[in-house]
């Protein structure tokens, strides 16, 4: 693979800053220019608050982690029960901490794929603890409850929208107007909504014309609803290698390549 395949291509990376390094490095390795513009911050809850909430819950039979952030801030509160990861990045975070992943999707990286696993089909009378942010999709809990499980949430972090100065937004607008932003990466529907809320109005029409790469079909649907006609590309997964492969496929076609 040509390591300069992305020469002259600027990729806007919108995920939380501490999670952007691998994708940024992969883009740089292929000659592209990563442009960090995080539109989501991860704010951990105080450990004392998490501990107090965990103490009020029953001992779980199964503990589900919905993201690497959930592992980062919540693994200490999974002392009992089978550990479940929603996808490969989350599983890798658990294993990097020296723990064993008992349940993971055979393929895919979302609630739908995890719920298809046999060990989550037979959960009648089991206690399931979902470790996540303060808000999230309800599909896991709703489906497991319909299967007879008792489901508790343990929120370990909150999401916030970063604040940008007028000068920073003007600089982003100038970069985009100059053709230096050629592809946008978005990891979740929440990130997409945050991006639209943060962007200056002058950038919205530019976003609608810029190819958007995402690992989630739900994001593509949302993007097309909000920005009809926006070019999109579905990556095979959320990991840096999956994202950069999709970006590479778009690279030669990206508008405004400089």
ZAMARGU-4260 file (C-alpha; in steps of 0.2 Angstrom, whole numbers, plus 5000, padded with zeros to 4 digits):
<rodrens>
0) 5000/5000/5000 | 5007/5017/4995 | 5011/5026/5011 | 5008/5043/5002 | 4991/5038/4996
5) 4983/5052/5006 | 4996/5066/5001 | 4986/5083/5001 | 4971/5076/5010 | 4965/5084/5026
10) 4954/5073/5037 | 4944/5081/5051 | 4944/5070/5067 | 4929/5074/5078 | 4930/5061/5092
15) 4937/5064/5109 | 4955/5070/5109 | 4962/5056/5120 | 4954/5044/5108 | 4961/5052/5092
20) 4979/5047/5092 | 4979/5031/5083 | 4968/5037/5068 | 4978/5053/5067 | 4994/5043/5067
25) 4987/5031/5053 | 4982/5046/5042 | 4999/5054/5044 | 5008/5037/5040 | 4999/5038/5023
30) 5004/5056/5020 | 4987/5064/5025 | 4985/5078/5037 | 4974/5074/5053 | 4965/5090/5059
35) 4959/5087/5077 | 4942/5095/5080 | 4935/5085/5095 | 4916/5089/5097 | 4914/5078/5112
40) 4923/5077/5129 | 4923/5062/5141 | 4921/5068/5159 | 4924/5055/5172 | 4912/5055/5187
45) 4920/5056/5205 | 4926/5039/5210 | 4916/5041/5227 | 4900/5043/5218 | 4903/5028/5206
50) 4907/5018/5221 | 4892/5023/5231 | 4881/5019/5216 | 4889/5002/5214 | 4887/4997/5232
55) 4868/5000/5231 | 4867/4988/5216 | 4866/4969/5218 | 4881/4958/5213 | 4879/4955/5194
60) 4880/4939/5184 | 4885/4948/5169 | 4894/4965/5167 | 4892/4974/5150 | 4905/4987/5145
65) 4898/4998/5131 | 4914/5007/5126 | 4933/5008/5130 | 4929/5024/5141 | 4917/5013/5151
70) 4932/5001/5154 | 4944/5015/5158 | 4933/5022/5172 | 4922/5007/5177 | 4932/4991/5177
75) 4936/4992/5195 | 4917/4990/5198 | 4916/4973/5190 | 4923/4962/5203 | 4910/4948/5200
80) 4901/4942/5185 | 4905/4937/5167 | 4913/4952/5157 | 4905/4957/5141 | 4912/4969/5128
85) 4901/4978/5115 | 4915/4977/5102 | 4934/4974/5098 | 4941/4990/5105 | 4931/4988/5121
90) 4937/4970/5123 | 4955/4975/5120 | 4954/4988/5134 | 4947/4974/5146 | 4961/4963/5141
95) 4975/4976/5142 | 4970/4978/5160 | 4973/4959/5163 | 4955/4954/5163 | 4946/4941/5153
100) 4932/4945/5141 | 4918/4931/5142 | 4906/4938/5130 | 4909/4948/5114 | 4901/4949/5097
105) 4906/4936/5084 | 4906/4950/5072 | 4901/4968/5073 | 4903/4981/5087 | 4886/4987/5092
110) 4871/4982/5104 | 4862/4972/5090 | 4877/4961/5087 | 4881/4958/5106 | 4863/4954/5109
115) 4864/4940/5096 | 4877/4931/5107 | 4870/4915/5115 | 4875/4919/5133 | 4864/4935/5132
120) 4849/4926/5125 | 4847/4915/5140 | 4847/4928/5154 | 4831/4925/5163 | 4832/4929/5182
125) 4850/4935/5179 | 4857/4952/5185 | 4865/4962/5172 | 4875/4978/5175 | 4878/4990/5161
130) 4893/5001/5163 | 4892/5016/5152 | 4891/5035/5151 | 4877/5045/5160 | 4866/5043/5144
135) 4866/5030/5130 | 4856/5019/5119 | 4842/5009/5128 | 4842/4994/5116 | 4853/4983/5127
140) 4843/4986/5143 | 4826/4985/5135 | 4830/4969/5125 | 4838/4960/5140 | 4823/4965/5152
145) 4812/4957/5139 | 4822/4941/5140 | 4819/4941/5159 | 4835/4949/5166 | 4836/4962/5179
150) 4846/4976/5172 | 4855/4990/5181 | 4865/5005/5174 | 4881/5011/5182 | 4886/5027/5174
155) 4905/5031/5176 | 4907/5046/5164 | 4898/5060/5156 | 4899/5067/5139 | 4901/5086/5136
160) 4903/5097/5121 | 4920/5107/5121 | 4919/5125/5120 | 4928/5134/5105 | 4934/5152/5104
165) 4928/5163/5090 | 4946/5163/5083 | 4947/5144/5083 | 4930/5143/5073 | 4936/5156/5061
170) 4952/5147/5058 | 4942/5131/5055 | 4931/5140/5043 | 4947/5147/5034 | 4955/5130/5033
175) 4939/5123/5025 | 4936/5137/5013 | 4954/5135/5007 | 4951/5117/5003 | 4961/5109/5017
180) 4947/5099/5024 | 4943/5085/5012 | 4935/5071/5023 | 4926/5071/5039 | 4927/5057/5052
185) 4912/5054/5063 | 4910/5040/5076 | 4893/5041/5082 | 4876/5050/5079 | 4879/5060/5095
190) 4896/5066/5088 | 4887/5071/5072 | 4874/5082/5081 | 4888/5090/5092 | 4898/5094/5076
195) 4883/5103/5069 | 4880/5112/5085 | 4898/5118/5086 | 4901/5122/5068 | 4899/5140/5062
200) 4885/5142/5050 | 4897/5146/5036 | 4904/5128/5038 | 4887/5119/5037 | 4886/5120/5018
205) 4904/5114/5017 | 4901/5099/5028 | 4886/5094/5017 | 4898/5093/5002 | 4912/5084/5011
210) 4913/5065/5011 | 4909/5059/5029 | 4917/5042/5035 | 4909/5033/5049 | 4908/5015/5056
215) 4890/5016/5060 | 4876/5014/5047 | 4865/5024/5060 | 4876/5039/5057 | 4874/5038/5038
220) 4856/5038/5040 | 4856/5053/5052 | 4868/5062/5041 | 4857/5060/5025 | 4842/5066/5035
225) 4851/5081/5042 | 4861/5085/5026 | 4853/5078/5011 | 4865/5073/4998 | 4881/5072/5009
230) 4893/5059/5002 | 4896/5045/5014 | 4907/5030/5017 | 4904/5016/5029 | 4920/5009/5037
235) 4920/4991/5042 | 4923/4995/5060 | 4928/5009/5072 | 4946/5004/5074 | 4959/5015/5066
240) 4964/5003/5053 | 4945/5001/5048 | 4943/5020/5047 | 4959/5023/5037 | 4955/5010/5024
245) 4938/5019/5021 | 4947/5035/5020 | 4960/5028/5008 | 4946/5023/4997 | 4939/5040/4997
250) 4956/5049/4996 | 4958/5050/4977 | 4940/5056/4975 | 4940/5069/4989 | 4935/5086/4983
255) 4947/5101/4985 | 4962/5090/4986 | 4977/5101/4988
</rodrens>
